[in-house]
Amino acid sequence: MEIFLLGLLVVSVLTGLITEAIKNLCNEHRWNYYANTLAGAVAVIIALLLGVAYVIWTGAAVSAQIVIAIIALIIMGWLCAMCGYDKVVQAISQFQTYGKGD
């Protein structure tokens, strides 16, 4: 779980930085864009690349568990781009607390 949250933090930070750089480029060239669509697309691409890089770097065998984790990272990265990292991490911690029972 710690590695997943670290990956989500990296995706969130890089999404913000890369989105701002692309927005500046688009503004400079007077290209039209939709900020949320751009941020969501950047988040999906970064999460996918980070997931693939993790598999390659660690030499992990591609299994159903890895594929599900990468898909979850893509979805959570997109949510971070749309809602913010803090809200997504808060939701994850609420799910973990709920799963432990009373």
N, C-alpha and C positions, 0 to 999 in steps of 0.2 A: 504494500500500500504506500510506503514511503517513496519508493521509486516512481510509482504512478503519480503521486502528488508533486514530486519534483519535476517530472516530465510535464505535468499540467502547468506548473509555474513557468517553466522554460517556454512552453508554447504560448502562454499568455503574454509574457514579456516580449518575446520575439514578434508576436502578432501585432502588438501595439507599436513597436519600433518600425517594423517593415510596412505596416499600413500607413503610418505617418509619412514615411519616405515616399511611398507610392502616391499618396495624396498630394504631397509637395510637387512631385514630378507632374502629376496630372494638372494641377493648378498652374504650373509654369507653362505647360503647353496648351492650356485652356481646353483640356479634355473633360468631358462630362463623366461623372461617376456617381455611384450610390455608395455612401460611406459604409453602411451596414453590410451591404452585399460584398463590398471589397474586403472588409474586416473578416467576414465569415469565410470567404474563399481563401484568404491568406491563412486563417487559423486551420482550415481543413488541410491545406497543402503542408503547412509546417508540422502539424500533428502526424500526418502520414509519413513525412520524411524522417521525423524524429523516431517514430516507431520502427521504421525500416532500419535506420541507423543503429538503434538499440540492438536489434536482432543481429545485425552484422558485427557490431562491436563486441558483443558478449559471446557470439558464436552459438546463440541459443537455437535449438531446433524449432522450426516453425510448427507450432501445434495449435489446436483449437483454442487453448487458453491464451496463447500469444496473440492470435488473430482477434479474439474477443477483446483483449486488453487494448490493442491498437484501435479497434473500432470505438471502444469506449473513450479512448484518448481523443479521437477525432471529434466525437459528439461533444465531449466535455470542453474541448478546445473551442469548438464553435459556440457553445453556450457562454464560455468566458468572453469571447469576442462580442457577444450580443448583450450579456447581462453583467459581466464583471467577474473577475477571479474570486473576490471575497464571497460573493453570493453563491457561487458554485461550490466552493470549499465548505461553506456553511451547510449547504444541502447535503454534501457527502458525509459530513460529520453527523448530521441528524440521522441519516440512514444507518450509519454505523451504530449510533446510540440506540436506535429503535431495534436493530437486529440483535443486540445483546440482551434485550428483555429487561424486566424490572427486578 
